[in-house]
Amino acid sequence: MAKKIQIITEKTLTKKALKDYLDMMFSSFGYEVYLSSLIGADIVIKKNNWVGASIKWKTKSGNNYLVISGFSPSTMARILVSGILPILILLPKWLRFEKEIESTIKENQVIFNT
């Protein structure tokens, strides 16, 4: 379910800078991008309360990777989604959103070097 993509940047990347880059990419779609304090999520891209994506930033051997996973941004929605039936209903939406995030980041790779 999680997607791992490599991003190439010449500059030193921080979580705040990464959030700003992603905000530039996704604000035109009307998505909210914010830093997260959740375990396993550095940044969240929120489409609505039910559909969103968590992004974990990892650096390994000088390479930057983003691990994208779908989830419900709202705490109340996450509590309601704890059963198997709601997860099965939302899973296709999360997977589509993950692909949308991945393709947008790959298309706009140059933004990380501006």
C-alpha positions in Angstrom: 0.0 0.0 0.0 2.8 2.5 0.8 4.7 4.0 -2.1 8.4 4.9 -1.8 9.8 7.4 -4.3 13.2 9.0 -4.5 13.5 12.8 -4.7 16.6 14.5 -6.0 17.6 17.8 -4.5 20.8 19.8 -4.5 19.9 21.7 -1.4 19.9 20.5 2.2 16.3 19.3 2.8 14.5 19.9 6.1 11.0 18.9 7.1 9.9 22.5 7.0 11.4 23.0 3.5 9.8 19.7 2.3 6.4 20.9 3.6 6.8 24.2 1.8 7.7 22.4 -1.5 4.7 20.1 -1.2 2.5 23.0 -0.3 3.5 24.7 -3.5 2.7 21.6 -5.5 -0.7 20.8 -3.9 -2.2 24.1 -2.9 -3.6 24.5 -6.5 -5.6 21.3 -6.0 -7.1 22.8 -2.8 -5.3 20.2 -0.6 -4.1 21.2 2.9 -0.4 20.4 3.6 0.8 20.4 7.2 3.5 19.1 9.5 2.4 16.1 11.6 3.3 14.9 15.1 2.0 11.4 14.4 4.3 8.4 14.5 5.3 7.4 11.0 4.1 10.7 9.4 6.2 13.8 9.0 3.8 15.6 6.7 0.2 15.2 5.9 -1.6 16.1 2.7 -5.3 16.3 3.4 -7.9 16.0 0.6 -10.8 15.8 3.1 -11.4 14.3 6.6 -11.6 10.8 5.2 -9.0 10.8 2.5 -5.4 12.0 2.9 -1.8 10.9 2.7 0.9 10.7 5.2 4.5 11.3 4.1 7.5 10.0 5.9 10.8 11.6 4.8 13.8 9.3 4.9 17.5 9.9 4.1 19.7 6.9 3.3 23.2 7.1 1.9 22.7 10.8 0.9 19.5 10.0 -1.0 16.1 11.4 0.0 13.1 9.2 -0.1 9.4 9.9 0.5 7.2 7.1 1.8 3.6 7.9 1.0 0.7 6.1 2.7 -3.0 6.7 2.6 -5.0 7.4 5.8 -7.8 9.5 7.3 -6.5 12.9 8.5 -9.3 13.4 11.0 -8.8 11.8 14.4 -12.6 11.1 14.6 -12.5 9.5 11.1 -9.5 7.3 12.1 -11.5 6.1 15.2 -14.5 5.3 12.9 -12.3 3.6 10.3 -10.9 1.1 12.8 -13.1 -1.7 11.5 -12.4 -3.9 8.4 -15.5 -2.7 6.5 -14.8 1.0 6.5 -11.1 0.3 5.6 -12.3 -1.8 2.6 -14.6 1.1 1.5 -11.8 3.7 1.9 -8.9 1.6 0.6 -9.5 2.3 -3.1 -9.8 6.0 -2.5 -6.5 6.0 -0.5 -4.7 4.1 -3.2 -5.9 6.5 -5.9 -4.8 9.4 -3.8 -1.4 7.9 -3.2 -1.0 7.5 -7.0 -2.0 11.1 -7.5 0.5 12.3 -4.9 3.2 10.1 -6.4 2.7 11.3 -10.0 2.4 14.9 -9.0 5.7 14.7 -7.1 7.5 12.9 -10.0 6.1 15.5 -12.5 7.3 18.4 -10.4 10.6 17.0 -9.3 12.4 20.2 -10.5 10.7 22.2 -7.7 13.0 20.6 -5.1 16.0 22.5 -6.8 14.5 26.0 -6.9 
